[in-house]
Amino acid sequence: MTSEEIIRILQEVEHPGNGDRDIVDLGMVESVQTDGNKVTVNLAFPKHRDPLSEYLVGSCKATIIRHFPQAEVEVKTSVKEAAPKKKPGLDLGFEELKNVRHLIGVASGKGGVGKSTVAVNLAVALAREGYRVGLADADVYGPSVPKMTGTEGAVPDAFNDPELGRDVIVPIEKYGVKWMSIGYFAKPEQALIWRGPMACNALKQMILQVRWGELDFLLIDMPPGTGDIHISLVHDIPFEGAVIVSTPQDVALADVEKGVNMFRNQSINKKIFGLVENMAWFTPEELPQNRYYIFGKDGGARMAEKYGIPLLGQIPIVQSIREGGDSGEPVALSSRPDGTAFAALAAKLAEEAEEDSK
């Protein structure tokens, strides 16, 4: 007699209270030991005592002896507590992120610096480079991804995954990128009047319950500032690090320092992949060689040098960037100078991320 033979025999013992499924299929046979003619079977029952336990113990003995009349059979029982059920939308695991290589936040110290514009075009540029990319719009109070990608009115599909025991959301796909935004679940004119904890839980659910699949990069377009939403996201979601967006002017750069210090705070301690200087200069479409430094010159470069972080790119003010955002066709789709600026940014970020993962 071998343990494998006994387990195969025990598949004949059905549990009448579980649709006549056998006790092996139900996972009730924890172990089987054989020693000469002696067989010891360990059965595990749920937390609440199974009223059929004595019947199943007797059935196990009788089934084994029917095949091996000379066997001395002992059946031991134990109680196996079921794992606690997860609350819907809360305390979710990272099952949907297990195939994401790099999870990177796109942050800014203040609003109005073009963070979402950079995030959307960076995602598209990475996709054009051949990477598998997703973007989650976590700017809960001003979700702009649906507008900037021409996906307004789209409603993500959802289905119940029986293995996870909860609903899973399918992201919207366009331009080779998987998009998810709180804006898909609210009317464009609807204000989301949420307190901090409610917003945090909704955002975590939106990120952790999405079927992202295999991705090289998942970008998180974070709200501006350094509030409780940021702290909750970086603590509860496995962020690898962040990209910080700023304009060259001193007022914006002062807030960049706060953002850098937040990510470098001992309680957060996340890598800063680099700084993106947006609106670095103004170039008229009819004079593509001219540069007018409306917000100051090289402020982002000096800030990056001060904090020892890479300057990932300098994005000019070009009318087509604004038009692309309004029309839902990101300029990163083009091969014009504005598009190539985002392509260079994507290549630099990919280089930094790959170097960091070595």
C-alpha positions, 0 to 999 in steps of 0.5 A: 500500500502507498499513500497515493493508492490510498488517496485514489481509493478515498476518491470513492468517499462522497460527501452527501452534503456537498453535491456528492463531491468526494472528500479528496476533491473537497480538500478534506484529506490533509494527509495519508501515512502508510506503515506496513499494514497500518494506514493513518488518514487525517481528515480536516473539517470546517470550523463548525462541526460537520454533522456527517463527520462520523459517517465520513470517518466510517466510510473512509475505514470501510472503503480502505478495508474493502480494497485492502482487507488486511489493513489497520485503519486509523482516521484522525480528524481536525478542524480547519478554519476558513480564511476570512472573507474580504470586504468588497472594495477594501483590503483587496490583494494585489492579484491584478498587479502581479503581472505589472513590471513597473508601477509608477506614479506621476505626481506634482506639487501643485495643480496647473502644471500639466501633470495629466497632459504629461501622464497621458502623452507619456503613456502613449509614447511608451506604447509607441515604443513597444511597451505594454502600458496602462494608466489609472487616473487617480486625480479623483477631483479632476479626472481628465483622462476620458476627455484627453483620450477621447473616451468620454461616455465609455463604460468599462465592463465588469464581471465576477471572477469566481476564483477571487470571489469579487467583481473585476473591472475591464479597462478601456483600451485605445491608442495601445494603452489600457485606461481607467478613470473615476471619470468613467463612472460619473457624469462629466459635470458631476462633482465628486463630493467625497471626504478623504477616506471615501476617495482613498477607498474608491481609488484603491478599488479602481486600481486593485480591481482592474484586470490589467493583465501583463504590463510593462508600465502602469502609470498612476496619474496622482492628484496634485499636492501631498495630501492623505490620498497620496499617503494612502496610495503609496502605502496601500499600493505597491508603488515602485516610485514616482515621476514629478512634473513641474513648470520652470517658474519659482512658485511651481518649483517651491512645491516640487520640493515638497513633493520630493521631500514627501516621497523621500520621507522615511515613512514613504521612501519611494524612488523618484525616477526624475523630474519633467519640466513642462512648459519649458519654453514657448515655440510658435508653430510658424516659428519652430526654431524660436524659444520664448522662456515665458515661465523662466529658463531651466528652473527644472534642470536646476531643481533636478541637480539640487536634489540629485534626480534625473531631468527626464525631459523638457516639454515645450508649450506648443498649441498642438499639445493643448489642441490634442488634449481637447480633441482626445488625440494626444500629441505623442501620436505624432512625429512632430517636434512636440510628439518627439519630445514625449518619445524622448521622455518615454525612452528616458523613463524606460531607461531609468526603470530598467536600470533600477530593476537590475 
